[in-house]
């Protein structure tokens, strides 16, 4: 987080840079950075049903990758939209 100091006696303003996430496309093998708005996170009942997805900005492929606990923590903390999947019994 970056801080901008104001005038003496005035409170300082803090500016938070938007989160960027490094990603790679398994189809075209391009590497790029994506904003939180370009990613989606789905949290399922198990590690097998928890994943994140995005569209490759280079080739347009729909990409879906597994998300472990650390990835879930980073993405949710960075403002990625999250969908919680519920199992039907």
PyMOL CGO cylinders between C-alpha atoms (Angstrom):
from pymol import cmd
from pymol.cgo import CYLINDER

trace = [
    CYLINDER, 0.00, 0.00, 0.00, 1.40, 3.39, -0.94, 0.3, 1, 1, 1, 1, 1, 1,
    CYLINDER, 1.40, 3.39, -0.94, 0.82, 6.43, 1.25, 0.3, 1, 1, 1, 1, 1, 1,
    CYLINDER, 0.82, 6.43, 1.25, 0.56, 9.98, 0.03, 0.3, 1, 1, 1, 1, 1, 1,
    CYLINDER, 0.56, 9.98, 0.03, 1.36, 12.57, 2.69, 0.3, 1, 1, 1, 1, 1, 1,
    CYLINDER, 1.36, 12.57, 2.69, -0.93, 15.56, 2.85, 0.3, 1, 1, 1, 1, 1, 1,
    CYLINDER, -0.93, 15.56, 2.85, -0.36, 19.02, 4.20, 0.3, 1, 1, 1, 1, 1, 1,
    CYLINDER, -0.36, 19.02, 4.20, 0.95, 19.41, 7.77, 0.3, 1, 1, 1, 1, 1, 1,
    CYLINDER, 0.95, 19.41, 7.77, -1.86, 18.76, 10.23, 0.3, 1, 1, 1, 1, 1, 1,
    CYLINDER, -1.86, 18.76, 10.23, -4.01, 17.03, 7.61, 0.3, 1, 1, 1, 1, 1, 1,
    CYLINDER, -4.01, 17.03, 7.61, -4.59, 13.28, 7.60, 0.3, 1, 1, 1, 1, 1, 1,
    CYLINDER, -4.59, 13.28, 7.60, -2.66, 11.33, 4.99, 0.3, 1, 1, 1, 1, 1, 1,
    CYLINDER, -2.66, 11.33, 4.99, -4.42, 9.58, 2.15, 0.3, 1, 1, 1, 1, 1, 1,
    CYLINDER, -4.42, 9.58, 2.15, -3.59, 5.99, 1.34, 0.3, 1, 1, 1, 1, 1, 1,
    CYLINDER, -3.59, 5.99, 1.34, -3.82, 4.62, -2.18, 0.3, 1, 1, 1, 1, 1, 1,
    CYLINDER, -3.82, 4.62, -2.18, -3.92, 0.91, -2.77, 0.3, 1, 1, 1, 1, 1, 1,
    CYLINDER, -3.92, 0.91, -2.77, -2.65, -0.37, -6.10, 0.3, 1, 1, 1, 1, 1, 1,
    CYLINDER, -2.65, -0.37, -6.10, -4.95, -2.87, -7.80, 0.3, 1, 1, 1, 1, 1, 1,
    CYLINDER, -4.95, -2.87, -7.80, -3.85, -6.48, -7.46, 0.3, 1, 1, 1, 1, 1, 1,
    CYLINDER, -3.85, -6.48, -7.46, -2.28, -8.11, -10.50, 0.3, 1, 1, 1, 1, 1, 1,
    CYLINDER, -2.28, -8.11, -10.50, -1.83, -11.85, -10.79, 0.3, 1, 1, 1, 1, 1, 1,
    CYLINDER, -1.83, -11.85, -10.79, 0.74, -13.61, -12.96, 0.3, 1, 1, 1, 1, 1, 1,
    CYLINDER, 0.74, -13.61, -12.96, -0.71, -16.36, -15.11, 0.3, 1, 1, 1, 1, 1, 1,
    CYLINDER, -0.71, -16.36, -15.11, 0.15, -18.56, -18.06, 0.3, 1, 1, 1, 1, 1, 1,
    CYLINDER, 0.15, -18.56, -18.06, -1.90, -20.14, -20.80, 0.3, 1, 1, 1, 1, 1, 1,
    CYLINDER, -1.90, -20.14, -20.80, -1.41, -23.90, -21.28, 0.3, 1, 1, 1, 1, 1, 1,
    CYLINDER, -1.41, -23.90, -21.28, -2.60, -23.62, -24.91, 0.3, 1, 1, 1, 1, 1, 1,
    CYLINDER, -2.60, -23.62, -24.91, -0.44, -20.84, -26.37, 0.3, 1, 1, 1, 1, 1, 1,
    CYLINDER, -0.44, -20.84, -26.37, 2.13, -20.77, -23.51, 0.3, 1, 1, 1, 1, 1, 1,
    CYLINDER, 2.13, -20.77, -23.51, 1.89, -16.98, -23.16, 0.3, 1, 1, 1, 1, 1, 1,
    CYLINDER, 1.89, -16.98, -23.16, 2.73, -15.37, -19.80, 0.3, 1, 1, 1, 1, 1, 1,
    CYLINDER, 2.73, -15.37, -19.80, 0.82, -12.29, -18.66, 0.3, 1, 1, 1, 1, 1, 1,
    CYLINDER, 0.82, -12.29, -18.66, -0.66, -10.41, -15.71, 0.3, 1, 1, 1, 1, 1, 1,
    CYLINDER, -0.66, -10.41, -15.71, -4.38, -10.33, -15.02, 0.3, 1, 1, 1, 1, 1, 1,
    CYLINDER, -4.38, -10.33, -15.02, -6.43, -8.01, -12.83, 0.3, 1, 1, 1, 1, 1, 1,
    CYLINDER, -6.43, -8.01, -12.83, -8.76, -9.44, -10.18, 0.3, 1, 1, 1, 1, 1, 1,
    CYLINDER, -8.76, -9.44, -10.18, -11.70, -8.72, -12.47, 0.3, 1, 1, 1, 1, 1, 1,
    CYLINDER, -11.70, -8.72, -12.47, -10.30, -11.04, -15.17, 0.3, 1, 1, 1, 1, 1, 1,
    CYLINDER, -10.30, -11.04, -15.17, -10.26, -14.06, -12.84, 0.3, 1, 1, 1, 1, 1, 1,
    CYLINDER, -10.26, -14.06, -12.84, -13.00, -16.20, -11.30, 0.3, 1, 1, 1, 1, 1, 1,
    CYLINDER, -13.00, -16.20, -11.30, -12.58, -18.50, -8.32, 0.3, 1, 1, 1, 1, 1, 1,
    CYLINDER, -12.58, -18.50, -8.32, -14.87, -21.46, -7.60, 0.3, 1, 1, 1, 1, 1, 1,
    CYLINDER, -14.87, -21.46, -7.60, -14.61, -23.06, -4.16, 0.3, 1, 1, 1, 1, 1, 1,
    CYLINDER, -14.61, -23.06, -4.16, -15.99, -26.57, -4.01, 0.3, 1, 1, 1, 1, 1, 1,
    CYLINDER, -15.99, -26.57, -4.01, -16.35, -29.18, -1.29, 0.3, 1, 1, 1, 1, 1, 1,
    CYLINDER, -16.35, -29.18, -1.29, -12.90, -30.61, -2.02, 0.3, 1, 1, 1, 1, 1, 1,
    CYLINDER, -12.90, -30.61, -2.02, -9.56, -29.71, -3.59, 0.3, 1, 1, 1, 1, 1, 1,
    CYLINDER, -9.56, -29.71, -3.59, -10.73, -31.47, -6.77, 0.3, 1, 1, 1, 1, 1, 1,
    CYLINDER, -10.73, -31.47, -6.77, -13.66, -29.07, -7.14, 0.3, 1, 1, 1, 1, 1, 1,
    CYLINDER, -13.66, -29.07, -7.14, -11.83, -25.87, -6.23, 0.3, 1, 1, 1, 1, 1, 1,
    CYLINDER, -11.83, -25.87, -6.23, -10.38, -23.99, -9.20, 0.3, 1, 1, 1, 1, 1, 1,
    CYLINDER, -10.38, -23.99, -9.20, -9.81, -20.60, -10.79, 0.3, 1, 1, 1, 1, 1, 1,
    CYLINDER, -9.81, -20.60, -10.79, -10.49, -19.67, -14.37, 0.3, 1, 1, 1, 1, 1, 1,
    CYLINDER, -10.49, -19.67, -14.37, -9.78, -16.93, -16.88, 0.3, 1, 1, 1, 1, 1, 1,
    CYLINDER, -9.78, -16.93, -16.88, -9.74, -16.25, -20.60, 0.3, 1, 1, 1, 1, 1, 1,
    CYLINDER, -9.74, -16.25, -20.60, -6.28, -16.03, -22.17, 0.3, 1, 1, 1, 1, 1, 1,
    CYLINDER, -6.28, -16.03, -22.17, -5.79, -12.49, -23.46, 0.3, 1, 1, 1, 1, 1, 1,
    CYLINDER, -5.79, -12.49, -23.46, -3.45, -13.78, -26.19, 0.3, 1, 1, 1, 1, 1, 1,
    CYLINDER, -3.45, -13.78, -26.19, -5.35, -16.67, -27.80, 0.3, 1, 1, 1, 1, 1, 1,
    CYLINDER, -5.35, -16.67, -27.80, -8.82, -16.44, -26.20, 0.3, 1, 1, 1, 1, 1, 1,
    CYLINDER, -8.82, -16.44, -26.20, -8.72, -19.94, -24.70, 0.3, 1, 1, 1, 1, 1, 1,
    CYLINDER, -8.72, -19.94, -24.70, -10.84, -20.64, -21.63, 0.3, 1, 1, 1, 1, 1, 1,
    CYLINDER, -10.84, -20.64, -21.63, -8.37, -21.71, -18.92, 0.3, 1, 1, 1, 1, 1, 1,
    CYLINDER, -8.37, -21.71, -18.92, -9.26, -23.59, -15.74, 0.3, 1, 1, 1, 1, 1, 1,
    CYLINDER, -9.26, -23.59, -15.74, -6.61, -24.47, -13.13, 0.3, 1, 1, 1, 1, 1, 1,
    CYLINDER, -6.61, -24.47, -13.13, -6.81, -26.14, -9.71, 0.3, 1, 1, 1, 1, 1, 1,
    CYLINDER, -6.81, -26.14, -9.71, -6.58, -23.85, -6.68, 0.3, 1, 1, 1, 1, 1, 1,
    CYLINDER, -6.58, -23.85, -6.68, -5.05, -25.07, -3.43, 0.3, 1, 1, 1, 1, 1, 1,
    CYLINDER, -5.05, -25.07, -3.43, -5.45, -23.33, -0.09, 0.3, 1, 1, 1, 1, 1, 1,
    CYLINDER, -5.45, -23.33, -0.09, -2.66, -20.79, -0.74, 0.3, 1, 1, 1, 1, 1, 1,
    CYLINDER, -2.66, -20.79, -0.74, -4.03, -19.82, -4.17, 0.3, 1, 1, 1, 1, 1, 1,
    CYLINDER, -4.03, -19.82, -4.17, -7.53, -19.42, -2.69, 0.3, 1, 1, 1, 1, 1, 1,
    CYLINDER, -7.53, -19.42, -2.69, -6.10, -17.17, 0.02, 0.3, 1, 1, 1, 1, 1, 1,
    CYLINDER, -6.10, -17.17, 0.02, -4.19, -15.01, -2.48, 0.3, 1, 1, 1, 1, 1, 1,
    CYLINDER, -4.19, -15.01, -2.48, -7.09, -14.67, -4.92, 0.3, 1, 1, 1, 1, 1, 1,
    CYLINDER, -7.09, -14.67, -4.92, -9.73, -13.87, -2.31, 0.3, 1, 1, 1, 1, 1, 1,
    CYLINDER, -9.73, -13.87, -2.31, -7.39, -11.41, -0.62, 0.3, 1, 1, 1, 1, 1, 1,
    CYLINDER, -7.39, -11.41, -0.62, -6.78, -9.76, -3.99, 0.3, 1, 1, 1, 1, 1, 1,
    CYLINDER, -6.78, -9.76, -3.99, -10.46, -9.17, -4.68, 0.3, 1, 1, 1, 1, 1, 1,
    CYLINDER, -10.46, -9.17, -4.68, -11.17, -11.99, -7.17, 0.3, 1, 1, 1, 1, 1, 1,
    CYLINDER, -11.17, -11.99, -7.17, -14.88, -12.78, -7.45, 0.3, 1, 1, 1, 1, 1, 1,
    CYLINDER, -14.88, -12.78, -7.45, -15.66, -16.06, -5.71, 0.3, 1, 1, 1, 1, 1, 1,
    CYLINDER, -15.66, -16.06, -5.71, -18.38, -18.61, -6.28, 0.3, 1, 1, 1, 1, 1, 1,
    CYLINDER, -18.38, -18.61, -6.28, -19.00, -21.19, -3.57, 0.3, 1, 1, 1, 1, 1, 1,
    CYLINDER, -19.00, -21.19, -3.57, -20.16, -24.49, -5.01, 0.3, 1, 1, 1, 1, 1, 1,
    CYLINDER, -20.16, -24.49, -5.01, -22.58, -26.49, -2.87, 0.3, 1, 1, 1, 1, 1, 1,
    CYLINDER, -22.58, -26.49, -2.87, -22.98, -30.23, -3.19, 0.3, 1, 1, 1, 1, 1, 1,
    CYLINDER, -22.98, -30.23, -3.19, -26.43, -31.69, -3.59, 0.3, 1, 1, 1, 1, 1, 1,
    CYLINDER, -26.43, -31.69, -3.59, -27.05, -34.76, -1.47, 0.3, 1, 1, 1, 1, 1, 1,
]
cmd.load_cgo(trace, "trace")
